[in-house]
Amino acid sequence: MEKISFNKIISKIKKIKFDKFDIVIGIAKGGIIPAIILSDMLNLKFDILWLEYRDEKNKIKYKEPRLLKKIHKYKNKKILLVDDVIRSNATIRKAKKLLKGNKVKTFAINGKADYYLFNTKKCMKLPWKV
């Protein structure tokens, strides 16, 4: 498993030309830290979308992602939706459904998204994972 350094992540993020957004929303739990980093770098507000789909061992836990906490209602906002890894798109699809009525673009450390740092099927150890 390849270990990715925090500095490498920040360096790659700095090279991205982001659109203008109103808010950054991190998908819990994996998207929280990258979303905080992006909200700070882009000087935007930050929120969390508490969805659960996989367990601690990354095994699918539910038929589809479940909303764990009520979300704020956003309308007509430009949202940068952040997760650490995107594989099946199940969580992203659910999140976009919950954020209907907004313009949503996605960001991932690893996986296919509107903005991403890596797009590999290899497992990566991210610097904030314990």
C-alpha positions in Angstrom: 0.0 0.0 0.0 1.4 3.3 -1.1 1.6 6.0 1.6 0.9 9.5 0.4 2.4 12.5 2.3 0.4 15.4 3.5 2.8 17.7 1.6 2.2 15.9 -1.7 -1.5 16.2 -1.2 -1.3 20.0 -0.6 1.1 20.4 -3.5 -1.2 18.7 -5.9 -4.3 20.6 -4.6 -2.5 23.9 -5.2 -2.1 23.0 -8.9 -5.9 22.7 -9.4 -7.8 25.6 -11.0 -11.1 25.4 -9.1 -14.4 27.0 -10.2 -16.0 29.5 -7.8 -18.0 27.8 -5.1 -20.2 29.0 -2.2 -19.5 26.2 0.2 -17.4 23.0 0.6 -19.2 19.9 2.0 -17.3 16.9 3.2 -18.8 13.5 3.2 -18.2 11.9 6.7 -16.0 10.5 7.7 -13.3 10.2 5.0 -14.1 13.5 3.3 -14.0 15.7 6.4 -10.2 16.4 6.6 -9.8 17.0 2.8 -12.9 19.3 2.9 -11.5 21.3 5.8 -8.2 21.7 3.9 -10.1 22.8 0.8 -12.4 25.2 2.7 -9.4 26.9 4.2 -7.4 27.1 0.9 -10.5 28.4 -1.0 -11.6 30.6 1.9 -15.1 29.1 1.9 -17.6 27.9 4.5 -17.6 24.2 5.4 -20.3 21.7 6.3 -20.4 17.9 6.8 -22.8 15.5 5.1 -23.0 12.4 7.5 -23.4 9.4 5.2 -22.5 5.9 6.1 -22.0 3.1 3.6 -18.9 1.1 4.6 -17.6 -0.2 7.9 -14.2 0.4 9.5 -12.7 -2.4 7.3 -14.1 -0.7 4.1 -16.7 -3.4 3.6 -20.2 -2.4 2.3 -22.4 -2.2 5.4 -25.8 -1.2 3.8 -27.7 -1.7 0.6 -27.2 2.0 0.0 -25.6 4.9 1.9 -27.6 6.0 5.0 -28.0 9.6 6.2 -26.9 9.6 9.9 -27.6 13.3 10.7 -30.1 15.8 9.4 -28.4 18.1 6.8 -28.7 21.8 6.3 -30.9 22.8 3.4 -29.1 24.5 0.6 -30.7 25.9 -2.6 -29.1 27.4 -5.7 -25.6 27.1 -4.2 -22.4 26.1 -6.0 -21.1 23.2 -3.8 -17.8 21.4 -3.8 -18.6 17.9 -2.5 -15.5 16.2 -1.0 -14.7 12.6 -0.2 -11.4 10.9 0.3 -12.0 7.9 -2.1 -14.6 7.4 -4.8 -15.0 3.9 -6.1 -18.6 2.8 -6.7 -20.1 6.3 -6.8 -22.9 5.1 -4.5 -22.1 7.7 -1.8 -21.7 10.5 -4.3 -25.0 9.6 -6.0 -26.8 9.7 -2.6 -25.1 12.9 -1.6 -26.1 14.6 -4.9 -29.7 13.4 -4.5 -29.7 15.0 -1.0 -28.2 18.2 -2.4 -30.7 18.4 -5.3 -31.4 22.0 -6.3 -27.7 23.0 -6.2 -24.8 22.9 -8.6 -22.6 20.2 -7.3 -19.0 19.3 -8.4 -17.0 16.6 -6.7 -13.4 16.3 -5.4 -11.6 13.1 -4.3 -8.1 12.4 -3.2 -8.3 9.1 -5.1 -11.0 8.2 -7.6 -12.9 9.6 -10.5 -14.3 13.1 -9.7 -14.6 16.5 -11.3 -11.4 17.3 -9.4 -9.1 14.6 -8.1 -5.5 14.1 -7.1 -5.1 10.4 -8.1 -7.2 8.0 -10.1 -5.9 4.6 -9.2 -7.4 1.4 -7.9 -4.5 0.9 -5.6 -5.1 1.4 -1.9 -3.4 4.5 -0.5 -2.6 5.3 3.1 -3.6 8.8 3.6 -1.7 10.8 6.2 -4.7 11.4 8.5 -5.7 7.7 8.6 -4.8 5.9 11.8 
